[in-house]
Amino acid sequence: MNHWIADYIQAQKAALDSISVEGVAQIVGTLQQALKDDRQIFVFGNGGSASNSSHFVTDLGKGSSDKVGKRFRVLSLNDNVSWMTAIGNDYSYDDIFVRQLENYGRAGDVALSISVSGNSPNCVKALEWAKKNGLKTVALVGAKRGCMAEIADQVVVINETHYGRVEDAEMGILHMLCYVFMENPELGKV
């Protein structure tokens, strides 16, 4: 058991080491610009990535906003269960994010999607729509990259395929994106 745990920790460290510092810095710039321009930030994913989406929106919308003194306009498209199930039932599960973006998304807003495979059809479809309609597109994906990595303007790839390790590393990135503003509130003044 100890050997398995030690190996898991070592593999998690390798996943974290694969995070592109420059890639994360570019996303910080995108969020900083969205804050400056009072743009909406939409975040979405499936399964564990859905939970990470909700967690990130809470931290950015509350904690980061409190510190910079200006409110991030951030929304997790995973958090309206009634709307998601109505869309999934009446149209298709592949439409649960894109149909929300059709209501809310405007050119200049940000669509940030999280996926281990990078091929979740509902995330791919939403990113395609977002890009076509002038939103800035961001993807956090695992080593398989998938279609999302080809679509998004900004991509950070975790060099790992294990779902737990990728989701943990992606949450680490999302925490960085929040804490960079919490610990450097002057970034919100630009």
C-alpha positions in Angstrom: 0.0 0.0 0.0 2.8 2.5 0.9 4.4 1.8 -2.4 1.2 2.5 -4.3 0.6 5.7 -2.4 4.2 6.9 -3.0 3.9 6.1 -6.7 0.6 8.0 -6.9 2.2 11.1 -5.2 5.1 10.9 -7.6 2.8 10.7 -10.6 0.8 13.7 -9.3 4.0 15.7 -8.9 4.8 14.9 -12.5 1.4 16.1 -13.6 1.8 19.4 -11.7 5.3 19.8 -13.2 3.8 19.6 -16.7 1.7 22.8 -16.2 2.8 25.5 -18.5 3.7 28.6 -16.5 3.3 30.8 -19.6 0.0 29.2 -20.5 -1.4 29.9 -17.0 0.0 33.5 -17.2 -1.9 34.0 -20.5 -5.1 32.9 -18.9 -4.5 35.3 -16.1 -4.2 38.1 -18.7 -7.5 37.0 -20.3 -9.3 37.1 -16.9 -7.6 40.5 -16.1 -8.9 41.9 -19.4 -12.4 40.5 -18.8 -12.4 42.2 -15.4 -11.3 45.5 -16.9 -13.8 45.4 -19.7 -16.6 44.1 -17.4 -17.0 41.0 -19.6 -18.8 37.8 -18.6 -16.7 34.6 -17.9 -18.5 31.3 -18.5 -17.0 28.1 -17.1 -18.1 24.5 -17.8 -17.2 20.8 -17.7 -18.5 17.4 -17.0 -18.3 15.2 -13.9 -15.3 16.2 -11.7 -14.7 19.0 -14.1 -18.2 20.3 -13.4 -17.3 20.4 -9.7 -14.1 22.1 -10.5 -16.0 24.6 -12.6 -18.4 25.4 -9.7 -15.5 25.6 -7.2 -13.5 28.0 -9.4 -16.5 30.3 -10.0 -17.1 30.5 -6.2 -13.4 31.4 -5.5 -13.1 33.9 -8.4 -16.5 35.5 -7.9 -16.2 35.9 -4.2 -12.6 35.6 -3.0 -10.8 37.3 -5.9 -13.5 39.9 -6.4 -13.4 40.8 -2.7 -9.6 41.3 -2.8 -9.4 43.4 -6.1 -12.4 45.5 -5.1 -14.1 44.9 -8.5 -16.5 42.1 -9.2 -15.6 39.3 -11.7 -18.8 38.5 -13.7 -18.3 34.7 -13.6 -20.9 32.0 -14.1 -20.6 28.2 -14.0 -22.9 26.7 -16.7 -23.1 23.6 -14.6 -25.0 25.2 -11.8 -28.5 25.5 -13.2 -29.7 21.9 -13.0 -33.2 22.7 -14.1 -32.0 24.4 -17.3 -29.4 21.7 -18.1 -31.9 18.8 -17.7 -34.6 20.7 -19.8 -32.0 21.2 -22.6 -30.8 17.6 -22.3 -34.3 16.2 -22.3 -35.8 18.4 -25.0 -32.8 18.7 -27.3 -29.6 16.8 -26.5 -27.1 16.5 -23.7 -24.5 17.8 -26.3 -26.4 21.1 -26.2 -26.5 21.8 -22.4 -23.7 24.4 -22.5 -24.1 25.9 -26.0 -27.8 26.7 -25.5 -27.0 28.6 -22.4 -24.2 30.5 -24.2 -26.7 31.4 -26.9 -28.7 33.2 -24.3 -25.9 34.9 -22.4 -22.7 34.9 -24.5 -21.5 38.0 -26.3 -18.5 38.9 -28.3 -15.6 39.7 -26.0 -16.8 37.4 -23.2 -14.7 34.4 -22.1 -15.6 30.7 -22.4 -13.4 28.5 -20.2 -14.0 24.8 -20.5 -12.4 22.0 -18.4 -12.1 18.4 -19.6 -9.7 15.5 -19.1 -10.2 14.0 -22.5 -10.7 17.3 -24.4 -13.4 15.5 -26.4 -16.6 16.0 -24.4 -19.1 16.7 -27.1 -21.0 19.3 -25.1 -17.8 21.2 -24.3 -16.6 21.0 -27.9 -19.9 22.3 -29.2 -19.9 25.2 -26.8 -16.3 26.2 -27.5 -17.0 26.0 -31.3 -20.0 28.3 -30.9 -18.1 30.6 -28.6 -15.2 31.0 -31.0 -17.6 31.5 -34.0 -19.4 34.3 -32.0 -16.3 36.2 -30.9 -15.8 34.9 -27.3 -12.3 34.3 -26.1 -11.9 30.5 -25.7 -9.8 28.7 -23.1 -9.4 25.0 -22.5 -7.8 23.0 -19.7 -7.3 19.4 -20.9 -5.3 16.2 -20.3 -2.6 14.7 -22.4 -5.0 13.3 -25.0 -5.7 17.0 -25.8 -8.8 16.2 -28.0 -10.8 18.6 -30.1 -11.0 21.3 -27.4 -7.2 21.8 -27.7 -7.6 22.5 -31.4 -10.5 24.9 -31.0 -9.5 27.0 -28.0 -7.5 30.2 -28.3 -5.6 29.4 -25.1 -4.9 25.8 -24.0 -3.1 24.4 -21.0 -2.4 20.7 -21.3 -1.7 18.4 -18.3 0.7 15.7 -19.5 -1.2 12.9 -17.9 -4.3 10.7 -18.8 -5.3 9.6 -15.3 -8.6 11.3 -14.6 -8.0 11.9 -10.9 -4.5 13.4 -11.4 -5.6 15.6 -14.4 -8.6 16.9 -12.4 -6.4 17.6 -9.4 -3.9 19.5 -11.6 -6.6 21.4 -13.4 -8.1 22.5 -10.0 -4.5 23.6 -9.1 -4.5 25.8 -12.1 -8.0 27.2 -11.3 -6.8 28.0 -7.8 -3.8 29.8 -9.2 -6.1 31.8 -11.4 -8.0 32.9 -8.3 -5.2 33.3 -5.9 -3.1 35.4 -8.3 -5.7 38.1 -7.9 -6.2 37.5 -4.1 -2.5 37.8 -3.4 -1.8 40.5 -6.0 -5.0 42.7 -5.9 -3.2 45.4 -7.9 -3.8 43.1 -11.0 -7.5 44.2 -10.8 -6.6 47.8 -11.0 -5.2 47.6 -14.5 
